[in-house]
Amino acid sequence: MSNRSIYSEVKLCRPGTAMQYEADSPWKTSDVSFQLVNCAFPVMHIHEYYEIPIVTGDPIVHVLGGEKYRLKQGDAWLIRPNDNHSLQNDPKLTKDYRLINFMIKPEYFKKFAALVSPDLPERIDNCGEELRFTLDGVTLTSLMNACVQLLTIDTLSAESKESQGKFLFFRLFSEFYDQVICKNRQYPQWFADFLTKLHKIDYCCLPVNEICAQMSYSYSHFSRIFKTYTGVTLVQYITKIKINYAKELLCYTDMTTLEISSLLNYESLSHFNHTFKNVTGKTPREYKKQHSNADG
């Protein structure tokens, strides 16, 4: 365990400066990295990469596009390349300025988002809505603990740190997708809330009949309602969520195909393999090999 400070030194730039990943990232060769920060960055600036600041201390002020937004503990915001912004102290509320700042290379972010939906990178870049989302207390504490461990355990290899950093980003992106992308669709509030819940992996892995029963509908009735709103069946939608999750686990963790199949509550490994190939055109082994070669 290292005794060095876990907080990064903040170097202020000139207003309007385009911050570069290689200069700002503590893990310069990794596609994803993060810092723990304990002082404000009040200078308006842009990035050549994607950034996700998550507030872990007192409320702060986020200035973006000429507007000021107060962010409280647990609040996060996806900052896109060329978003002109600053992160400032709130004169009345900020006594303990602390945040986790994730940095993601643009080519990796777009590739990652496209795994969820091919048009998602463009939708995110063109979105005119606030890209704010919130982590609950349990999720925030878990994220903070994981980040501190990655920064302080010296025995971890660079490859292990990069893999775990990517997995933490995946968890953040899942929260962003649930709270921002799904909410921006024109659904009734109750249905939008249901979709947000459905994207939680523990919930979507429940038996379909149980999910419908929790909504107080029969399977056949709720399936008709679901298809009316989304254009696909409930089973097809759930399958896509699970297979997208499986893709991330195959690419960014060391979990075996059997472990992933069990986590996603498939009745057998052969059922999982068959479903995965139907959706992606490749077996899990082929998919993992292809993306390992692409990353290398």
RODO-2510 file (C-alpha; in nm, 4 decimals, decimal comma):
residues 296
     n   res          X          Y          Z
     1     m     0,0000     0,0000     0,0000
     2     s     0,1448     0,3339    -0,1090
     3     n     0,1773     0,6276     0,1307
     4     r     0,1684     0,8919    -0,1425
     5     s    -0,1238     1,1308    -0,1730
     6     i    -0,4150     0,9883    -0,3672
     7     y    -0,5127     1,3342    -0,4946
     8     s    -0,3709     1,4641    -0,8212
     9     e    -0,2073     1,8021    -0,8567
    10     v    -0,4237     2,0379    -1,0605
    11     k    -0,2413     2,2542    -1,3139
    12     l    -0,4527     2,5441    -1,4341
    13     c    -0,4503     2,6345    -1,8014
    14     r    -0,5202     2,9451    -2,0049
    15     p    -0,8904     3,0150    -2,0789
    16     g    -1,0081     2,8263    -2,3875
    17     t    -0,7189     2,5807    -2,3811
    18     a    -0,7886     2,2384    -2,5355
    19     m    -0,6788     1,9856    -2,2736
    20     q    -0,5113     1,6734    -2,4174
    21     y    -0,5423     1,3198    -2,2832
    22     e    -0,1715     1,2413    -2,2956
    23     a    -0,0936     1,5513    -2,0889
    24     d    -0,3739     1,5131    -1,8337
    25     s    -0,4093     1,1385    -1,7837
    26     p    -0,2095     0,9619    -1,5113
    27     w    -0,2306     0,6428    -1,7212
    28     k    -0,1218     0,7805    -2,0573
    29     t    -0,1300     0,4542    -2,2525
    30     s    -0,4700     0,3438    -2,1196
    31     d    -0,7974     0,4178    -2,2988
    32     v    -0,9599     0,5047    -1,9642
    33     s    -0,8083     0,6688    -1,6576
    34     f    -0,9174     0,8704    -1,3582
    35     q    -0,7924     1,1105    -1,0926
    36     l    -0,9051     1,2073    -0,7455
    37     v    -0,9165     1,5866    -0,7259
    38     n    -0,9461     1,8094    -0,4185
    39     c    -0,9280     2,1609    -0,5646
    40     a    -1,1419     2,3510    -0,8141
    41     f    -1,0664     2,4117    -1,1827
    42     p    -1,2291     2,7551    -1,2366
    43     v    -1,0787     2,8280    -1,5803
    44     m    -1,3092     2,7758    -1,8805
    45     h    -1,1553     2,5095    -2,1026
    46     i    -1,2318     2,2306    -2,3466
    47     h    -1,1042     1,8734    -2,3826
    48     e    -0,9961     1,6577    -2,6715
    49     y    -1,1368     1,3620    -2,4772
    50     y    -1,4537     1,2683    -2,2869
    51     e    -1,4633     1,3441    -1,9162
    52     i    -1,6934     1,2402    -1,6314
    53     p    -1,6488     1,4319    -1,3040
    54     i    -1,8317     1,2774    -1,0045
    55     v    -1,8734     1,4893    -0,6920
    56     t    -1,7658     1,3096    -0,3732
    57     g    -1,7465     1,6095    -0,1373
    58     d    -1,9452     1,9299    -0,0875
    59     p    -2,1633     2,0831    -0,3619
    60     i    -1,9758     2,2586    -0,6428
    61     v    -2,0701     2,4748    -0,9410
    62     h    -2,0428     2,3430    -1,2961
    63     v    -2,0301     2,6161    -1,5621
    64     l    -2,1209     2,4923    -1,9105
    65     g    -2,2337     2,6850    -2,2158
    66     g    -2,2817     3,0045    -2,0200
    67     e    -2,5078     2,8341    -1,7640
    68     k    -2,4300     2,7488    -1,4014
    69     y    -2,5380     2,4172    -1,2475
    70     r    -2,5008     2,3156    -0,8843
    71     l    -2,3750     1,9597    -0,8451
    72     k    -2,4157     1,7830    -0,5126
    73     q    -2,2480     1,4706    -0,3781
    74     g    -2,3120     1,1792    -0,6134
    75     d    -2,3872     1,4001    -0,9151
    76     a    -2,1932     1,3305    -1,2346
    77     w    -2,1838     1,4896    -1,5794
    78     l    -2,0629     1,3603    -1,9140
    79     i    -1,8405     1,6259    -2,0722
    80     r    -1,7888     1,5832    -2,4457
    81     p    -1,4883     1,6953    -2,6503
    82     n    -1,5193     2,0683    -2,7161
    83     d    -1,7743     2,1282    -2,4369
    84     n    -1,6467     2,4573    -2,2892
    85     h    -1,6793     2,4281    -1,9115
    86     s    -1,5261     2,4798    -1,5677
    87     l    -1,5695     2,3258    -1,2226
    88     q    -1,5807     2,5861    -0,9471
    89     n    -1,6308     2,6246    -0,5743
    90     d    -1,9774     2,7230    -0,4570
    91     p    -1,9036     3,0353    -0,2473
    92     k    -2,1663     2,9396     0,0110
    93     l    -2,1447     2,5607     0,0206
    94     t    -1,8012     2,4333    -0,0860
    95     k    -1,5735     2,3707     0,2095
    96     d    -1,4553     2,0242     0,1090
    97     y    -1,3990     2,0119    -0,2703
    98     r    -1,3539     1,6537    -0,3830
    99     l    -1,4382     1,4659    -0,7001
   100     i    -1,3431     1,1648    -0,9089
   101     n    -1,2578     1,2664    -1,2632
   102     f    -1,2755     0,9970    -1,5324
   103     m    -1,1061     1,0583    -1,8685
   104     i    -1,1848     0,8508    -2,1778
   105     k    -1,0122     0,8609    -2,5145
   106     p    -1,2660     0,9606    -2,7830
   107     e    -1,2043     0,6650    -3,0124
   108     y    -1,2562     0,4241    -2,7228
   109     f    -1,5696     0,6043    -2,5988
   110     k    -1,7310     0,5942    -2,9436
   111     k    -1,6419     0,2286    -2,9916
   112     f    -1,7791     0,1470    -2,6473
   113     a    -2,1056     0,3387    -2,6997
   114     a    -2,1556     0,1786    -3,0412
   115     l    -2,1637    -0,1626    -2,8739
   116     v    -2,4882    -0,0533    -2,7079
   117     s    -2,6356     0,0966    -3,0262
   118     p    -2,4582     0,1872    -3,3529
   119     d    -2,6066     0,5384    -3,3548
   120     l    -2,5476     0,6089    -2,9847
   121     p    -2,2145     0,7960    -3,0223
   122     e    -2,3760     1,0429    -3,2627
   123     r    -2,6842     1,0788    -3,0415
   124     i    -2,4670     1,1610    -2,7416
   125     d    -2,2536     1,4124    -2,9307
   126     n    -2,5624     1,5870    -3,0707
   127     c    -2,7727     1,5730    -2,7536
   128     g    -2,8970     1,9143    -2,6431
   129     e    -3,0152     1,7958    -2,3019
   130     e    -2,8216     1,8019    -1,9748
   131     l    -2,5890     1,5029    -1,9581
   132     r    -2,6154     1,4906    -1,5790
   133     f    -2,6773     1,1707    -1,3844
   134     t    -2,6567     1,0703    -1,0186
   135     l    -2,4999     0,7810    -0,8296
   136     d    -2,6773     0,6638    -0,5174
   137     g    -2,4882     0,6390    -0,1896
   138     v    -2,4037     0,2697    -0,2204
   139     t    -2,2820     0,3036    -0,5805
   140     l    -2,0771     0,6148    -0,5013
   141     t    -1,9102     0,4529    -0,1997
   142     s    -1,8306     0,1397    -0,4008
   143     l    -1,6817     0,3492    -0,6828
   144     m    -1,4741     0,5587    -0,4442
   145     n    -1,3362     0,2517    -0,2653
   146     a    -1,2461     0,0854    -0,5954
   147     c    -1,0680     0,3987    -0,7201
   148     v    -0,8676     0,4373    -0,3985
   149     q    -0,7590     0,0728    -0,4173
   150     l    -0,6412     0,1119    -0,7765
   151     l    -0,4380     0,4180    -0,6805
   152     t    -0,2817     0,2767    -0,3650
   153     i    -0,2158    -0,0944    -0,4238
   154     d     0,1301    -0,0970    -0,5805
   155     t     0,1310    -0,4696    -0,6564
   156     l    -0,1354    -0,4364    -0,9273
   157     s     0,0039    -0,4567    -1,2799
   158     a    -0,0610    -0,1797    -1,5315
   159     e    -0,2757    -0,4217    -1,7329
   160     s    -0,4869    -0,5052    -1,4287
   161     k    -0,5350    -0,1388    -1,3429
   162     e    -0,6388    -0,0612    -1,6997
   163     s    -0,8854    -0,3518    -1,7088
   164     q    -1,0419    -0,2540    -1,3754
   165     g    -1,0525     0,1127    -1,4750
   166     k    -1,2449     0,0200    -1,7891
   167     f    -1,4895    -0,1842    -1,5857
   168     l    -1,5521     0,1123    -1,3529
   169     f    -1,6205     0,3262    -1,6594
   170     f    -1,8631     0,0615    -1,7828
   171     r    -2,0556     0,0916    -1,4567
   172     l    -2,0646     0,4702    -1,4913
   173     f    -2,1773     0,4494    -1,8519
   174     s    -2,4582     0,2117    -1,7539
   175     e    -2,5877     0,4672    -1,5033
   176     f    -2,5586     0,7435    -1,7643
   177     y    -2,7454     0,5378    -2,0228
   178     d    -3,0237     0,4455    -1,7821
   179     q    -3,0774     0,7965    -1,6487
   180     v    -3,0074     1,0169    -1,9522
   181     i    -3,0508     0,8290    -2,2786
   182     c    -3,3580     0,6280    -2,1770
   183     k    -3,5228     0,9292    -2,0118
   184     n    -3,4877     1,1376    -2,3286
   185     r    -3,7196     0,9130    -2,5238
   186     q    -4,0848     1,0122    -2,5469
   187     y    -4,2365     0,7472    -2,3214
   188     p    -4,4966     0,7822    -2,0457
   189     q    -4,3213     0,8415    -1,7155
   190     w    -4,4177     0,5019    -1,5727
   191     f    -4,2749     0,3274    -1,8806
   192     a    -3,9552     0,5330    -1,8810
   193     d    -3,9104     0,4422    -1,5133
   194     f    -3,9656     0,0772    -1,5995
   195     l    -3,6996     0,0873    -1,8737
   196     t    -3,4523     0,2462    -1,6341
   197     k    -3,5186    -0,0348    -1,3879
   198     l    -3,4972    -0,2951    -1,6648
   199     h    -3,1431    -0,1838    -1,7511
   200     k    -3,0295    -0,2868    -1,4023
   201     i    -2,8678    -0,6206    -1,4666
   202     d    -3,0105    -0,7880    -1,1551
   203     y    -3,3632    -0,6947    -1,2619
   204     c    -3,3443    -0,7849    -1,6301
   205     c    -3,2099    -1,1304    -1,5384
   206     l    -3,5318    -1,2181    -1,3555
   207     p    -3,7730    -1,4549    -1,5333
   208     v    -3,9897    -1,2591    -1,7791
   209     n    -4,3130    -1,3767    -1,6147
   210     e    -4,1893    -1,2433    -1,2808
   211     i    -4,1046    -0,9053    -1,4345
   212     c    -4,4536    -0,8816    -1,5848
   213     a    -4,6149    -0,9871    -1,2561
   214     q    -4,4312    -0,7071    -1,0756
   215     m    -4,5910    -0,4668    -1,3242
   216     s    -4,9336    -0,6197    -1,2408
   217     y    -4,9846    -0,7443    -1,5972
   218     s    -5,0017    -1,0845    -1,7574
   219     y    -4,7114    -1,1712    -1,9833
   220     s    -4,9176    -1,1501    -2,3021
   221     h    -5,0791    -0,8169    -2,2087
   222     f    -4,7579    -0,6471    -2,1032
   223     s    -4,5737    -0,7800    -2,4084
   224     r    -4,8278    -0,6077    -2,6333
   225     i    -4,7887    -0,2810    -2,4407
   226     f    -4,4088    -0,3080    -2,4528
   227     k    -4,3980    -0,3699    -2,8277
   228     t    -4,6348    -0,0771    -2,8891
   229     y    -4,3870     0,1602    -2,7215
   230     t    -4,0556     0,0138    -2,8373
   231     g    -4,1244    -0,1735    -3,1597
   232     v    -3,9653    -0,4914    -3,0224
   233     t    -4,0846    -0,7600    -2,7841
   234     l    -3,9942    -0,7605    -2,4162
   235     v    -3,7878    -1,0757    -2,4626
   236     q    -3,5946    -0,9221    -2,7548
   237     y    -3,5253    -0,6071    -2,5525
   238     i    -3,4049    -0,8003    -2,2483
   239     t    -3,1903    -1,0241    -2,4652
   240     k    -3,0193    -0,7192    -2,6162
   241     i    -2,9440    -0,5774    -2,2701
   242     k    -2,7988    -0,9054    -2,1502
   243     i    -2,5894    -0,9671    -2,4608
   244     n    -2,4539    -0,6101    -2,4535
   245     y    -2,3549    -0,6685    -2,0930
   246     a    -2,1957    -0,9996    -2,1888
   247     k    -1,9919    -0,8216    -2,4598
   248     e    -1,8474    -0,5839    -2,2028
   249     l    -1,7642    -0,8641    -1,9615
   250     l    -1,5943    -1,0616    -2,2385
   251     c    -1,3879    -0,7621    -2,3499
   252     y    -1,2998    -0,5986    -2,0214
   253     t    -1,2910    -0,8675    -1,7529
   254     d    -1,1302    -1,2078    -1,7069
   255     m    -1,4642    -1,3803    -1,6449
   256     t    -1,5146    -1,7093    -1,8280
   257     t    -1,8063    -1,7701    -2,0625
   258     l    -1,9568    -2,0063    -1,8062
   259     e    -1,9332    -1,7419    -1,5323
   260     i    -2,0989    -1,4833    -1,7572
   261     s    -2,3715    -1,7274    -1,8560
   262     s    -2,4434    -1,7994    -1,4884
   263     l    -2,4390    -1,4288    -1,3941
   264     l    -2,6945    -1,3521    -1,6658
   265     n    -2,9167    -1,6387    -1,5467
   266     y    -2,9121    -1,8462    -1,8644
   267     e    -3,0407    -2,1971    -1,8111
   268     s    -2,7294    -2,3503    -1,9661
   269     l    -2,4013    -2,2552    -2,1292
   270     s    -2,5237    -2,3896    -2,4630
   271     h    -2,8338    -2,1668    -2,4431
   272     f    -2,6152    -1,8626    -2,3761
   273     n    -2,3754    -1,9494    -2,6602
   274     h    -2,6663    -2,0023    -2,9008
   275     t    -2,8324    -1,6724    -2,8043
   276     f    -2,5045    -1,4797    -2,8223
   277     k    -2,4328    -1,6089    -3,1734
   278     n    -2,7869    -1,5327    -3,2902
   279     v    -2,7488    -1,1704    -3,1788
   280     t    -2,3854    -1,1002    -3,2740
   281     g    -2,3138    -1,3527    -3,5497
   282     k    -2,0205    -1,4857    -3,3462
   283     t    -1,9664    -1,7217    -3,0562
   284     p    -1,8500    -1,5649    -2,7279
   285     r    -1,5031    -1,7098    -2,7868
   286     e    -1,4858    -1,5638    -3,1388
   287     y    -1,6108    -1,2248    -3,0173
   288     k    -1,3559    -1,2073    -2,7359
   289     k    -1,0721    -1,3081    -2,9694
   290     q    -1,1721    -1,0527    -3,2336
   291     h    -1,1861    -0,7641    -2,9877
   292     s    -0,8675    -0,8705    -2,8111
   293     n    -0,6883    -0,8592    -3,1472
   294     a    -0,8434    -0,5215    -3,2306
   295     d    -0,7310    -0,3726    -2,8995
   296     g    -0,3835    -0,5122    -2,9374
***
